Amino acid sequence: MIFSKSYCPHSTRVGAALAGSTARDQAATRTPPPAGRVRAGAPASLPGCGSEVKELFSSLGVECNVLELDQVDDGAKVQEVLSEITNQKTVPNVFVNKVHVGGCDQTFQAYQSGLLQKLLQEDSAYDYDLIIVGGGSGGLSCAKEAAILGKKVMVLDFVVPSPQGTSWGLGGTCVNVGCIPKKLMHQAALLGQALCDSRKFGWEYNQQVKHNWETMTKAIQNHISSLNWGYRLSLREKAVAYVNSYGEFVEHHKIKATNKKGQETYYTAAQFVIATGERPRYLGIQGDKEYCITSDDLFSLPYCPGKTLVVGASYVALECAGFLAGFGLDVTVMVRSILLRGFDQEMAEKVGSYMEQHGVKFLRKFIPVMIQQLEKGSPGKLKVLAKSTEGTETIEGVYNTVLLAIGRDSCTRKMGLEKIGVKINEKSGKIPVNDVEQTSVPYVYAVGDVSEGKPELTPVAIQSGKLLARRLFGASLEKCDYINVPTTVFTPLEYGCCGLAEEKAIEVYKKENLEIYHTLFWPLEWTVAGRDNNTCYAKIICNKLDHDRVIGFHILGPNAGEVTQGFAAAMKCGLTKQLLDDTIGIHPTCGEVFTTLEITKSSGLDITQKGC
């Protein structure tokens, strides 16, 4: 469907709109499939008006419905409604197979990229335009966006229970066993610290203060259940078919869905998106799956874990160890090598040092080799035998709970990808994709944590899923930008970062081309409470060859996530040291420290602070 005007010079900025429900239906009218495919001589330039668009479709052998707005009585009303539903005021305004393509430039861009041909060649022989395997953040984002663009969409989602029998609802790792419950438990621990601080600020209370694990987990799980329901409702409102079944490819364009009762149903689709995410890894030693838990189990654990051994040094390990210690539990972290692999190591060691000073014990250079159950119970007692990674030394310890947080494996190995030729990294299980999230099979795409080389972060999955749907169905050509993605580790003292770690910056740009500004700082809130001066830390890494552009941002302090988010936007805009110097800070805040940085690492000057 083309909304146009019989007279439309380049300088005329006229809109078109639909009048009432009839006109809305016209906008969704399917363009008949092309009588022939792309012919030689189709336009290759980007003209700017309706006649060229009509000529393009004519050259493609496509019959079009054209509504000339200046030749119909209700043209003004059509203009108003069309502007409302497409946010486009100019003509021509093009729809193909219920998908809004856009104006002249957008139509020709879609033609040159091949997106227009995909829309015109849509095969109605399939059950669905798009099937998404995985109901996490990336999959749901992609599904809802594709549905908004008028596509017939299905989401297959099935949670294989953990070895301890834990399962959950729609929404994926983040909602159920990741970001959401983690941040809420982190907040619960911070409230305990706030109680201690409050006495210094004049709050008086005499009753015994203690933490109730069951009350906390019940409240958190109630919130998660409401999110699960909200996701299902959102899919229903957008007419996305949701099937709680395990998806396995059986042949090209065909997938088998098996529900929890073992019943099998088969579906076909023109295109597929794999968004199955990852699950926690196990040690592969005696007793690990029988007696240990992972983050899949922790957030809904029906009893307080008691004395806990956390195995691993990932952000999951340190975050969980941090809030468990914040509840007053005895917590030990067993570290095979380094803390927070992949993060700035100076910041990682500062995170570990703070945790150690606040009650978390660390066993460095050890790995478990056997887990034995001494007593059953809720919790019971477990004996852990561990050996040194640097010698023959062995140690034993008794704990109520052993929490494994040693990494995650992609959920790609048991879904029939080999049957249709989708290549995966045999070691990691991740799926190599190109810059438009396409796998080795043209009609199969992958987003989120299963994508090789992409940040394993919820907002990344959401953004890539949404933009993928727009590209697939003609709404946009925009690709996901994976550069300068900010993140935060929610340890007791939060660590926020954006851009390069110091080690990576030196590797890429060489040390002599960098200037690193840094300082310790003391949050005002901590002064009266008598907490840890010269513990919080901030640093930026600047590229001297590019006007001191900030290529690495790091902060260790309260609310680091909130601070980092704003500076991440500035880095997207090309933040430089001079721009930071020109920015007036908000006093007294932690974020203002970045507007007053003066001391460089190369100077060797003292960065300790005497006041806030």
Disulfide bonds with the S-S distance in Angstrom:
none
